[in-house]
Amino acid sequence: MCGIAGIFAARPEQEVDSQVLVNMAAIMHHRGPDNYGYCNPAGVGMGMSHARLSIIDLNENRGRQPFFLHGGQMIFAHNGEFYDYQRLRAELTAEGEHFETKSDSEIVPHLYLRLGMAETLKHLRGEFAFALFDERQGCLYLVRDRFGIKPLYWTEVNGQIVFGSEVKTVLAHPEVKPEIDSQGLFHQLIQVMVPGTTAFKGIHQVEPGHMLKIQRRDGQFAIETCKYWDMDFPTPENRPRLDDESYIQGVRRHLLEAVQLRLNADVPVGCYLSGGIDSCSILGLASAVSQNPIRAFTISFDNDEYDEAGIATEMARATEAEQDILKLNADLLYDNFARTIWHTERTIYNTLAVAKLMMSQHVRHVDYKVVLTGEGSDELFAGYPAFRKDMFLHGMEGLDKEQAEEWQRTLMESNKLFQGAMLPKDEYVSDSINAKVGFTPSCLQPWLGCSDLARQLLHPAIRDELSGYEPGAAIAERLDDAYLQGRHPLDKAQYVWIKTMLEGQILTWGGDRVDMANSMEARPAFLDHHLAEYAATIPPELRIRGSKEKYVLREAMKGLLPSVLYERQKFAFMAPPAHTDDKKWQKLKGLFVRYASPAQLQEAGLIDADFVQELMSRQESPATDAADKVQIDAVLNHVLGVMLLHHHFIQQDISQLAYDRAQQLGWVV
């Protein structure tokens, strides 16, 4: 895992500043503290830089990137991991290719020269974002992995494409001027993002499973966006007809292969462990594969209703793992809130993001660089409460009304802590999403349901600007109809989550950004695309059987799960919200005093200061019900996040910070 950056000029004779390239790497030193490199050949108008976290091929002379290959015809920089690379390298070597390193990254240029980019992508397995410049074609490729596990941002400014692994990397270029985007601001306040967008005007993301092909044409850029992969659920008539046991064995086989591949590293590999079957399954398989005990890292909260450490400990004992528990309280969570937003570059609705940042810091302190995680399981096997709700409402033909009502009641009762966040407080219908999907998935309803609050929170000038803006319509427009038409309602609900909340939340502020903040690589084995493609073929009634979510995964992992885990319903993993504890509430209010006071809100011109005070009063009122408090807690976290984005990225000169950081590190040209 690393950080990449680059500048591509519209004309070859345009000079690229090498020190700016190095500064762009330095501002994300946390992604790659082990060494840095840059490549900026004369007369090419193309330069790249790289901050390296050494995990595969620890020889720094061999592993240093960017690679400048084939007589200078190609420049390549990569962030992430390619699995099964040894086999690919051996096959290519047998065909006459010569490799200069033992790095997994080097397989891409060799495959590209033989096969072209479209065919190369079919061979790549893992989590990755990379840039490849082909001088012969005057062409730059920017590529992101299938689920968006690794980030990649870009913008166009003054005849240059500027790209990097983080927004701050792009902002480190002195010609890129930061500005909060009005529509992006709206979405920061409601949590769910429009795919491909950011909070910043003109700064885009390469979408998951997409490639940008950027070519020079008469001093201009021709930018072609190509989707090379998507989560393709079969239509009912095209779904394979297998018995239950075949699917159970298939899940077990594919998941085991994914775990085995992700244990491959030249440094020790641990596991994250919560009280859910996802991380427990990963730990169980990893422990069975490994010759030595696995180090298992667990977060523990100071609120029993939200804490899963006890169940995680039972799993650790069952696998003889070396469990390492990090206990977190209000001081640790809120004292690190501002630092978390610097890394997430977007708002967060819950301090779970802070908790994960604190955990990755702890992992590095005990000399681990790599962990396997359970992210992606809920997306593949319909684990979230919202998926069950949609299954009960839309996906079970002929379901007895009384049985449906009973399942709905038990679902709401077992997830009452999360109503207003993981489950909607009230039904919200987006006409645009209904027209595209057939219904408004329950996973989006809590956040789209915040739209009225968000609109009142906007500064009056921005509120007027967005008077006709409908966030559901913007999201619906980016959903590919070809992967929705004719699909089962559960498939549709999962697809919408994967295209919105998985990439925009789970893998961003719940994944890469808070892990790499401390130079720690997380590997989500469930998001192996071979496993995902298999999971898509599993019938909906095997993903959710009756009222039991992730049925097929439970059965596949039954032999290694303690009975309490096998029988337990999905419990959403969240940090205790501020309103549940007066100390947390006072810490949150203290952050508002520091970063979001009425005077600061007025000066920034983003948020309506009066309505913030009204929400604060509602939150402190005993008359406000629990679900409303969960929602208001999320919205207040978003407001604070917006002001921290303004503090970090608008009020500060990021290009100067990047230069200063490079000087401190001694990263100079």
N, C-alpha and C positions, 0 to 999 in steps of 0.2 A: 504494500500500500504506500502511496506517495501522493504528491501534488504535482500537477502539470500546468504549464502556462505557455502562451505564445502570442506572437503578433504576425499577421499575414498582411502585407501591403498589396494594394491593387496593382502596383507597377514594380517590376523587379528592381528598378533603379532607386526606389525609395529606401532610404537607410533605416534600419531598425536599431534602436539604441540598446546595446548589450547590457548596460547597467540597469536599464528599466526591466529587461528580462530577468535579471538577477534579483532586483527588488521584488518583482512579482512572485518569485520563488520564496524570498525571505519573509514576506508577509504571511505565508502559510508554512513557516518553519515547523510548526507543530505537526504537520502532515508528514514531514520527512526530515527529521533532525540529523540523520546519519551522514548525509553529504548532499551536495548540490552540483548541478551541472547546467551548462547552457550551450547552445549551438546557434551561431549567427554568421553563416558564410557570406562573404562579400558578393555584392551584385545579384543576390537572390531575392531580397525583399521578404525574407521569411526567417524568423528566429523562434526558438523554443527554449524553455528552461524547465528544471525538474528539481524537486526536493524529495530526497529518497529516504524511505523507511526500509531497512534491509531485512528481508525475511527469506527470500529465495536467492541463492548465490550471494553469500556474505562478503565475497571478494569485491571490495569497493572499486578497484581499478576496472574489473570486468563489468560490474553491475551498474556503473554510472550511466545515467541517461542525461539528455536525449541521445539516441543512437544516430550516428551520421554514417550511412551505409551505402554500399555499392557505388563507390567513387564519388560520393556526394550527391547522388541522384535522389536520395531519400533521407528525410529526417523523421524520427519517430519518438514519441514520448507516451508513457503508459502509466495509469494509476489503477491498481487493483491486482487481481490474480486470475491467471488462466489455469484451469485444472486439466489433468491428463496431458500436460505439455510434454512430459518425457516421451510418451509414445509418439506424439506428433514430431518431436525433434528427431527421434530415432528414424522414423519413416522418411523424413526429409533428408536426413544425413545419408541414408541408404540410397536415396535418389540423386546424391551428389552435392547437396547443399553443405556449405561450410559455416559453422556457428562460431562466433567469437566469444560467447559467454555461456554460462549455465543458467541464465535468467529465463524465466518463463516468457518474459516480454518479447524476446527476440524471435519467437515463432511467427509473429504477425507479419513483419516485413518479408520474411521468406515465403510465407503462404501467399501474400499479396502479389509478389512478383510472378508467382507461378499460376495463380488462380484468378486474380482480380479481387476487388473488395467484396463484392456480393457473395462469391463462393467462400472467401476466407471467413466471413462472419458465421457461416454454417458450422465451421469447425471449432469455434471458440466457445468454451464452457467456463462459466464463472461470473465474477463481478468485475466490471472494468469500465473505464472511460479512457479513450486514447485519441491522439492526434497523429495523423500520418500525412506528410507532405511529399508529393511526387513531383519533382522538378521537371521531369520530361513533359508532364501534362499541365504544369502550372496549376496544380490542383491540391487543395487541402481537404482532408477527410476528418470530421469530428464525429466520434462514435461513442454511444453509451449503451451499457448492458441492457438486457431484456426487461428487467424490472426497475431499473434506475437505482440500483444499490449504490453505485458510485456517481457522484455529481459531475456535471460539466456545464459551465456557463459561457455565454458569449455575447458580444455586442459589436456593432459597426460604428466606427467614428473616424471622420476625416480620412476616408480612403484606406482604412485598416480594419481588419477583423481582429479583435482582442478576445482571447479566451483563457479560461483557467478553471481549476477545480473548485474555487470558491468565488463568491461575489467580490470579496475584498481583494482577490487576486486581479480581477478585472478592473476594479476601482484603483488599483495601484498604478495603472497607466495614467500619466498626468493629463491626458486629453479626455479621459472619461470622467464626466462630471456627475456626481451622485444626486439623484432626485427621487423622492418617494412618488410612485405612480398612484394616481387617484383610485383606479380600479383595484390595483394591487393592495392599496390601503384598506379598501372595503373588505377584501378577502382575508387580510391579516386579522381583521376584527371578528370574522366568522369561522376561522380555522381552515376551512376547505379552500384550496387554491384551484385556479383554472390551470389545467395541465400545460406545461411549457413556460409559465409565467413566473415572475418574482415580484417582490415588493418594490423594485427599483425600475424606473422608467428606462426603456430601451435595453435592459439586460434580460436576456432570455436563457432558458435551459434547453439543451438538447433533450428531447423527450425520451423516455425509456423505449428501448427497442427501435431506436431511430438512428439514422446516419445523415449528417449534413455533408454534401459534396459542394465545395466552394471553388469556383474556377474564375480566373482572370479573363475578362473580355474587354479589350479597348479601354483599360484603365478603370473598369467597373467590376463589380462582383456579380457573378451568376450563382445564386444559391439554390441548390436543389435539396429538398427534404425527402428522405426515403424511409419508409417503415420496413424494417427487415424481419420483425417478429411481433406477434401479439398473442395474448391469451385466448386461444381458440376453443371454446366449448362446442362440442358437436351438437347439431340439432338432434332431437329425439330419435328420428328415423335413422340417423347415421351413428348413433351411439352403439358401441360393441355390446353384445348380449352375453355376459359371462355370469357365472354363479358368484355368490358372495365371497367364497373362500379364494377364488382366483384373484379378485380385487384386493383382498386382504394381503395375500402373498405378494402381489405386485407392488403394493405400497411399501411393504417391508423390504423387498429387494431393492427398489429404487432409492429409498431413504438410506439404507445401509451403504449403498454405493456412493451416494452424495456425501455422507459423513466420512467414509474412508478417504475420498479424494481431498476433503478439506482438512484432514489431519496431517497432510503433507506440508512440511515446512522445515527450514533449517534452524528454527528456534523452537522452544517449548510451546505447546498449544494447550490452552485450558478451555473451560466451558462456562457460560453464564447459566445460572440455575435459579429459577423461580419455583413457585408451587404449581405451575401448569404442566399439562402433559407434553407440551411442545419441547421446552428445554429439558424436561426429564427424559423424554425419548432420545434427544440428542446425547445427553450425558450417558444414558444406558447403553446406547450403541457404541459411543466412543470408548467407554470403559471396557466393553467386551472386545473391541478391536485392539486396544492398546495393551502393551506388555507391562505398563506401569500405571499406578494410580493417576487419575486425572484431577487436576486442580479445578475445583468448582467454586465460582464466585457468586454470592447471593447478597441482594439488597434487603435490608430489614428496616421497616418504618416503625416509628414510635406510636403507632395506633393499631391496636389488635384487629380492627375491622378491615384494615387495608394490608396487613402484614402477612406474607406467605412464607416466612423463613422456617416455620415449624414443619410444614409439609416438605419444603425443599430439603431440610435436614434429614427427613426420613428417606428421601431418595438418595441423598449422599451416602447415608449409611448402607443402603441396600447395594450400592455399587462400589463401596469402599473408596469413595472419592475423598480427596483432601479438601474439605469445605472451608471456605474463607468468607465470613459474614461481615458485611459493612453496615453498621447501624447508623441511621440518618435521623436527624432531628430538625426542628425549625431553623436553628442557627445555621446549620450546614446548607440547608436547601435555599434559604432566602439570601444568605450572604454570598452565594455563588450564582444568583439569578442573572445579574448583569453580565457576568462573564459567559454564561451560557448563551445569551442572545448574541454576543459577539461571534460565537461559533455557529449557532444555528442560522443566523442571518434571516430569520423569520420569527414570528411570534409563537408562543407556546401556550396551551390552555391549562397545563398542569405541570407541577414541579417534578413530574417523573423525568422530564428531560434533564433537569438539574441533577436528579439522583443518578441517572445513567452517566452523566459527565463525571460525577464524583466517583462512581464505580470504575470508570476507565482510568481515572487518575490513580486509584488504588491498585488496579491491575498492573500499571506500569511501575508503581513504587515497589512491587514485589517481583519485578524483573520478568514480567510476561508481556509479550507484544501481540499475541494472537489468541482469540477465543472463538469458539463455535457458539452460535446463538439459535434461538427457536423462532425468530421472526419468519413469517411467511406461512406458517402452518394454518392459522385461522383463515388466511386468504384462500388457501387451496382446499381446505376441508370444511369450510363454513363454520368456524368456531365462534364468531362474535354473536352476542345476543341479538343484534339487529338482523342477522341472517335467519335466525330461527323465527323471529317475528315475521319477516317477509315470507318464509316458507309456510307458516301457519295461515297467513293472510292470502297468499297468491299461488302457492305451489303444491297444495294438497287437495286434489280434486276429490269430491265426495267425502271429505273429512266430516265426521260427526260434529255438529255444532257445539254440543256440550263438552266433548273432548277438546275441541279447539279452544273453547273458553277456559277450560281448566289448564291447558298448557300455557295459554297466554297469562293466566293469573300466576302460575308458578314461575314463569319467566320474569315477570315484573317483580315479584316478591324476592327472588334470588338476586336480582340486579338493582334493587331499589337505591343502593348507594350511587349508582351511575346514571340514574334517570336525569336527563338534561345534558348528558355528555355522550355515553355510549348507546343510550336509548333515548328516543324523543320524549320530551316532556308533554308536548301536544303534537297532534298530527300536523305536518306541514306538506303542502302539495305545491310542486312547481309544474305549471302547465307545460313548460318547454321540456322538462325531463320526462313528464308523463307521455308527451307525444313521441319522445325518442325511445323510452324504455318500456312504457306501458303502465308504469307506476313510479312514484318517487321512492327510491330505496330508503329504508329506515336508517341506514348508516349515514345518510346525508341530512336527514330531517333535523337532528338536534342543532346542526350548524347553520343550515339554511333558515332554521327557525329563529336564529339570532339576528336575522336581517333587519327587523324593525329596530332592535336595540342598536345595531351597528349604524343604521342610518341616522338615528338620533345622536349617536356619538360623534359623527363626522362634523368637522368644522363647517359652519353654515355655507361658506364659499364652495367647499368640496361637495357638500350635500346638494347644493343647487346644480353643480356640474354633473352629478350622477343621478339627477332626478328621475331619469327614465331607465336607469341601469337595473337589470335583473340578473343577479348572480347565477341563478339556476339556468338561465338561457345561455350564459357564457360557458358554463360547464357542459351543458348538453351539446353545444356546437362542436366541442372538441371530442365527443365520444363517437367512435366509429360505428356507424349503423350496421356495417357488414358483420360485426361481431356480436350484435344484439338481436337482429331479426331471427325469429324462429327458435330462439333459445328458451329453455325453461326459466321461470322467474328466479329461481335460486342462482342459476348461471348468470343472469343479468345483474342481480344484486352483487355477486362476487366480482363481476367484471367492472362494475362502476366503482366499487371500493378500490380495486387494484389500480385503476386509472387515476384515482384521486387521492384517497387517504393513505394508501400504502406508500406511494412515492413521496407525497407531500408531507406526510407526518411520520409514519412508522420508520421509514428508511432515512429520513432527514433529521428531525430533532430527536427521534428515538433511536437513531442508528449512526450512520457515517459521521455526522457532524460532531456529535458529542463523544464518539469513540476516538476519532482522529484528532480531536482537540487535545488529546493526551498521547498522540502517536501510538494508538492501539488499533489493531485491525480486527474487525468482527466479520465472521463468515457465516451467513445464514444458509444452512444446508437445505432447508425446505425450499429455497428459491433456486435450486438447481433446475434448469429448464427441462431437463429430461424427466425429472420427477413431476414438474408442473404440467407438462404435456400429458403425462400419464394420469395425473389427478383429474384433469379436465374431462377425461373419458368416464370417470366414475359416476354412476347414476346419482341424482340428487337425494334419493331416499336412502342411499348408503352413506352420504355425507351427513345428513340429518335423519336419524331413524326415530320416529315418534318425537319425543321431546329431547332426545339425546344428540348433542352436536358432536361432530368429528367421529362418528361411529366407526368408520372404516379404519381410521388411524388408531383409535382405542383398541380395536380388535387386533390390529397388526402389532401393537406394542404391549399387548396384555401380559405377555410373559415376563416383561422387565419392569412393569409399573407396580408399585405398592397398591393394595386394594383401595386405600383412601383416595388415591389419585385416579385410578381406573373408574371409580364410581362417581367422582366429583363432577359437578357441572362447571362449565366455563365461568371463571371469575376474572373480570376485567382487571388488568394490572395498572393501577394508578397510585400516585402519591396522595396522601390525605389532603383534601382542599383546605384553603386557609380558614374558611368559616367553621371548620370542625374543631378548631383549637384556638383559643384566644391569643396564645403566644404567636402562632403562625399569622393570625390576622393582624396583630400589631406589627410584626415584621413586614408584612405586605404593605401596610399603611406607611411604614417608615420608608420603603422604597418609593412610594408615590411622593412623599415629601421631598425626597432627594432628586428624583428624575421626572416627576409628572405633577408638580405643583400647579395651581391655577395660573401663575405667571408663566411657567415654562410651557404649559399647554397653549396659552394664548400666543406666546412668541413663536412656537413651532407652526401654528396655523393648520394643524392636522385634526385635532380632537376638540370637541365642545366641552369646555371646562365645567360648565354648569351641569350638564347631564352626567358627567363623571361623579360629581358630588351627590346627585340624586341617586345614582346606583350605589354609592357608598352607604347612603342612609338606608336604602332598601335592604342592603346586606346586613346591616346592624339591627334591623327591626325584627322583633320576635314574631311579627305577623306574616313575614315572608316564609312560604313553605319550602321544604327541603329541596325539591326539584328546581325551584326558581333560584335557590341559593347556589346550587351546583352550576347552573347556567351563568348566573351573574359572576361567580368566581372565575369561570373560564373567560368571560368577556373582560373582566378587570385585568386578568393576566395578559390578555391581548393588548389592552390599552397601554399597560406598562411596557409590554414588548415593543409596541410602536414607538413609544418615546425613547426607548433604549436604542432602537434602530436609528432614530434621528440623532441621538447622542453619539453613537459609535460611528456612523457612516456619513452623516450630513454635516454635523458640527466639526468633526475632525477632518483633517487633510490626510486621506489614506495614502496618497502617493508620497507624501513627506514621511508618514509613519513607516512605509515600506522601505524608503531610502535609509531612514535611521536604523531600522531593524537590520538591514543588510550590512551597514557599517558596524553595528554592534557585533554581528556574527563573523565579521571578516569576510563576508561574501561579496567580493569586489572583483571588477574586471581587471 
